[in-house]
Amino acid sequence: MNKSITLCKILALSAFILLISGISLQALAQTEKGIELYNSWEFNKAEQALREVLKNGPNDVQAGYYLGLSLLMQEKYQEALDAFQKTKSPVDKAALSGKAGIPDKGQLEIALTRAYLGLKKYPEMWECLEAAEKANANPADIHTFRGAYYLERNDVDNAAKELEKAIELDSLNAYAYYYAGYAHLRLGNPARAVDMFEMFLRLAPYAPEAGKAKFLIDSLC
């Protein structure tokens, strides 16, 4: 009798483990699908896929981070900010940050910077940039969004210097070219601005700013 009870318990435990493993694998597959859709520029579909993951696992850091990025690329800045802020607490734990596809502190601070830029909350944006630098975020990203900040503050000379440095550090940083286009436009260099916007479009043809870049190119040519 005892053997039968023990066997039943073992079978029940095994079934439970398989069930949990199945759910985890399913969530992982859904997260990977969302990331793949994001990398394919299908931001709305990526958002839908990642929201499904977060329904069952609201603490899934990777899904939350890529949901925020997908929202940024649809110019849903407040929703993106909310997603990144929910992700921030677990990322701040050193044991998680940067492991198994989880964004590190620097990446998350840059993401928050982008959200605050979209919301035109410049003091908060600057705080995130400083935090990103302390967290050893990608220097090209720091220079890029510092340049964007200076543009918003009408400090065009410093903006241009920051953006030139960003491009020097990373020649494939799309947003460095985008903001550099505006810097050159304000500095009275329309031909150079066109070059910058064209490079941005080559690197990020489906970014939400692509329409603005195309309009400016047509206006300047």
N, C-alpha and C positions, 0 to 999 in steps of 0.2 A: 504493500500500500504506500509506504513511504517512498519507495523507488518510483512509483507512478506519479506521486505528487511532485517529486524532485524533477522528473522528466518533463512534466507539464510546465513547471516553472522555467526550466531551461528553454523549452520551446517557445514559451511566451516571451522570455527575454530576448531570444534570438529574433523573433518576429518584430519586436519593438525596435531592436537595433537596426534591422533591415529597413523598417519603415522610416526611421530617422535618417538613415543613410540615403534612402531614396529621395526624401524631401530635400536633403542637402545637395545631392547631385542634381536634382531638378532645378533648385535655386541657382546653383553654379552655372548650369547650362543656360538658364534664362538671363543671368547676368552677362555671360559671355556673348549671348545673342544681342543684348542691348549695347554692349561695347562695340561689337562688330557693326551694328547699325549706325552708331555714332561715328565710327571711323569711315563709314561709307557715306557720310553727310546726310543720312536719313534721320534727322534729329527728332522729328515728331514720333516716328516709329520707335526710336531708341527710348524716348521718354515713356511711351506706353509700356514697353517691355520692362523697363527698370522700375516703374511704379508697381507693376505686378509683383516683382521680387520683393519690394519693400512692404507690400501688404502683409506678407507672411513673415518677413524678417526685417522689421523696421530699423534694426541696428546693423544692417549690412553696409559696412563702410564703403566698399568698392562700388556697390550699386548706388548708394547715395551720392558719391562723388561724381560718377558719370551721369547720374540724373541731373545734377547741378550743371555740368558742362553742356548737356543737351539743352537745358533750359536757357543757358547763356546764349547758345547759338540760335535760339528762337527769340532772343531779346525779351525773355520773361525774367527780368532781373530780380524782382522781389522773390519770386518762387525759387530762383537759383540761389539767392542769398539764404533763404530758409533751409534749402537742402544742404548747403555747405555748413551752415551753423550747426545743424543736427549731426553732421559728420565730424565736426571739429573736436568734440570731447573725446571720442575714442581714439582719434588720430593723435591727440596730445599725449597718449600713453606710449611711452618709448617702445614697449614690447610689440606694439602693433604697427607703428609708423614705418611706411616704406617696405613692408613685408608682404609677400604673396599678392602682389598687385594692388596693395593698399597705398594710397597716396601718402607721401611724407608731409611733414609740417610746412615745408617750404612750398610745395605744390598747392597745398590747401590755402595758404596765405595769398598766393598769387591768384587763385580762383576767387577768393573773397575780394581781392583788389579789383578784379574785373567786374564783379557784381556791383560793388560800390561805385565804380566808374560809371556803369550803366545807369545807376540810380542818381548820379550826380551828387553823391555824398563824399565830398573830397577830403574832409578831415579824417573820416573813417578809412578812406582809401589809402591815405598817407600812412596811417598807423599800421595797416596791413602790409604795406610795402616795407616799412621798417622791421616788422616782425618777420617778413619773408627773408630779408637780408640776414637777420640774426639766425634764422633757421637754415642758412646756406642754400637758399633757393637758386634756381638757374639764373646766373648773372645777366644773361641776355634778356630774360623776362623782366628782371628788376629794372634794367635800363629802359626797356620798351615802355613799361607802364609808368615809370618815372617821367619819361618823355611825354606820355599822354597826359599825365598830371600837370606838367608845366604848360602844355598847350591849353589846358582848361583854365590855367591861371594867367594866360596871355604872356608867359615868359618864353617867347619863341626861340630865342638864342640858346637857352639852356635845354629846351626841348630838342632842338636839332642836334646838339652835342650828345645828349643821352641816346637818341635814336641812331645816330651814326655809330656809337659804341656798340649798341645792341646788334646792328647789322654786321659789324666787324667780328663780334663774338659768335654770331649764328646767322649765316647767310640765308637760312631757310625759315627764319622767324617771320611769319606772314604779317603779324600786326606791327612789327617794327617798320615794315615798308608802308603799311597803311597810314600810321601816324606821321611817318617821315614825309609822306605825300602832302599832308596838311601843313607840316612845318615849312617845306619848300614853297608851298603856295603862298603862305603868309610872308615868307622872306622875299617874294617876288621872283621865284625861279620856276615858272610854269612848266618848262620843258622837263626839268628834273622831277617835278611833282608828278607829271605823267608817267615817267619811268618808274617811280615808286608805286603808283597805283596799279600799273600794268603788272609789276612783279607780284604785288599782293594778289591780284586776280589769278595769276598763274599758280600761286601757292594755295590759295583758299577761294576757289571759284564759287563755292556755295555758302560762304560765310554771309551772315545777315548784312554786313556792310558792303557786299559786292555791288549791289545796285547803286549805292552812293558813289563808289569808286568808278563804275562805268559812266555814270552821269557826269562826273567831274572830268573824266578823260574826254568824253564827247564835247564838253563845253570848252575845254582848253585846246583841242586840236583844230 
